[in-house]
Amino acid sequence: MVIEDIFKALGDPTRLRIARLLGAMELAVGELAQVLGQSQPRVSRHVGILCDAGLAERRREGSWVFLRQSESAGPVVDAVQDLLALAETNEPAFAALCEADRTKLAAIREAREAAAETYFARHAGEWDELRALHSADAEVEDRLAEALADAPLGALLDIGTGTGRMAELFAPHADRIVALDKNLEMLRVARAKLQHLPASSIELVQGDFADLPFPAASFDTVILHQVLHFAPDPAPALAEAARVLRAGGRIAIVDFASHDHEELRTRHQHVRLGFSDRQMAELLRSAGFAANPPTALEGGALVVKIWTATRGPAAPHPKSPALEAAQ
């Protein structure tokens, strides 16, 4: 990283806007083009300059290329974001551009969420069957239970409960379970599946995994079963999971390993084509977790991974004002 390259890279209004957006969340190049109102090739050229200067990093996922702030240049990137925040405070024209960009970004996120919710509502009654197409559920459930068997589950939060299968599976072993889902139709399905359980031991809650409606340190265990690939940005979801976990609490994430099944984006509204072990380790570390070695289940067309981690004593990083505005 050369300081002259950094200042040259920031010497363009579009690249300043891109840097500000990447301070909010990881974005695909196509999403940046949509927010900026520019062609994708033009945005790609600007992105290339920021990457060459060490201010941004690319990550390819299928046919999409995602951009994020460079982690290797943390102090410099933090200083750039501080400078851009100051510019918003003191430059009305720049502030207006950034606010318009965040409004467009929020609209993109809302459109994605609406598409996912429509999918969930349409397939609520067959969700278990659809999930079985991707992996051997019984084997995954057995391995997940093994991964969590070394300590009491205590108070368990099942994020994105869907039909309620994880809540049903772990109900006999937990002190209490909260099953959360954003979609009301899914909650109706889960309520039907879980109605045989004592009301005192299970609670169904509507909520968003990026803004959990619970106080800090409320749970001992958090499960995200085939949920995280629907997240436009997984980081806020994991930060929220860390916030509601007590120190020493555990998280278990069941999801797909990185794959190239592009059709899942359109057929099933998957935003992410799985996760690499490195990517998941970085996400967990940033949220304040100490990760364990992952487990791989290769019995289907898609490899299912189980990632577990323990919540450290330090609080997770708070959301930045830019991220909150983008949401």
Sequence and secondary structure as in RCSB ss.txt:
>XXXX:A:sequence
MVIEDIFKALGDPTRLRIARLLGAMELAVGELAQVLGQSQPRVSRHVGILCDAGLAERRREGSWVFLRQSESAGP
VVDAVQDLLALAETNEPAFAALCEADRTKLAAIREAREAAAETYFARHAGEWDELRALHSADAEVEDRLAEALAD
APLGALLDIGTGTGRMAELFAPHADRIVALDKNLEMLRVARAKLQHLPASSIELVQGDFADLPFPAASFDTVILH
QVLHFAPDPAPALAEAARVLRAGGRIAIVDFASHDHEELRTRHQHVRLGFSDRQMAELLRSAGFAANPPTALEGG
ALVVKIWTATRGPAAPHPKSPALEAAQ
>XXXX:A:secstr
  HHHHHHHTSSHHHHHHHHHHTT  EEHHHHHHHHTS HHHHHHHHHHHHHTTSEEEEEETTEEEEEE STTHH
HHHHHHHHHHHHHHH HHHHHHHHHHHHHHHHHHHHHHHHHHHHHHHHGGGHHHHHHHHS HHHHHHHHHHHTTT
S   EEEEET TTTHHHHHHGGGSSEEEEEES HHHHHHHHHHHTTS GGGEEEEE BTTB SS TT EEEEEEE
S GGG S HHHHHHHHHHHEEEEEEEEEEEEBS   THHHHHH  SS  B HHHHHHHHHHTTEEE   EEE SS
SS EEEEEEEE SS      HHHHHH 
